Amino acid sequence: MPANPIAYVELPVTDMDRAMAFYADLFGFDFERQTIDGYDMALFPAAEGAAGASGALVKGDVYVPGKTGPIVYFRVADIDAVLKRARARSAKILYNKKDVGAFGFVAEVEDSEGNRIALSAPK
């Protein structure tokens, strides 16, 4: 069994262009946009063999954005800088930066589509 069991995550969106702009601005992502199995997808960067998981923004009839399901944590180097960019985009800060001991810092924001996403940064 791999040390990190999550392999891939899909985040639902209703407006792909808006969502791509939001995530590109917050995290500096370059996306690979594809249609897979009839769904519009914007794939996050992925490095084969690297630690952690990757995923995609996905638009389709079975994908509904929301704040009540699983929370995806994005690893960032500077949580304050990402929160500043989120505020500049008028994103809601759902959980302010919190020191979680040996795990570093966390915070949560609402993305452009209404999903709750989290940030994780080392100390």
Buried (B, 14 or more C-beta within 10 A) or exposed (E): EEEEEEEEBBBBBEEBEEBBEBBEBBBEBEBEEEEEEEBBBBBBEEEEEEEEBBBBBBBBEEBEBEBEEEBBBBEBEEBEEBBEBBEEEEBEEBEEBEEEEEEBBBBBBBBBBBBBBBBBBEE
